């Protein structure tokens, strides 16, 4: 004789409430992940892969590996560099100086040029080579 139970236990799990909990956990982690590092500085980093043409008249300051300074291809001593730059930008709105510095120079030489621009509130851009060959 075969005896069967009338009440079978169901092993089914209702997951509709679990989906709501998972959604709220996901929102919580998304919101907190954006607040994890609030002291990170957001910088616009320069790209050297492609360049764009500049339409305004800019002043070029070049420095060779022998520390010879040139303003628009005219040789200038370092002591006369700042007055020469100020004379070249006189009367130009929003002056920009393009720095062409030899890659073998020490960083202090570049910092000295940037200090001149910082004192006179001149925007300076460092020229780079195209990295694609």
C-alpha angles and dihedrals in degrees: 000000000000117000117199129187117238097207112061117189115235118221094200119132122207107226101177093098091046091058090059091050092049091050092053092047090051091051091048093052093046092052095044093046090061090052097048096094110024093157095065112120115231109221133180103226121207120245121214098186095087131015133205128219117251115221101196126080108265132186117237122213113190128189120193126208088260091059093253111153124213129186109198090341093308115121115242132174118239092248091055094042098092096048090046091052092047090051091049094051095044110128096008117123114228097359119210127194122203111212117211105186126173110248093230094064123104118258091244090069090056091046090054090055092047090051089058090053093045093051091052097037094242121155111236127195124193113225116222136185122256106261094208113091 
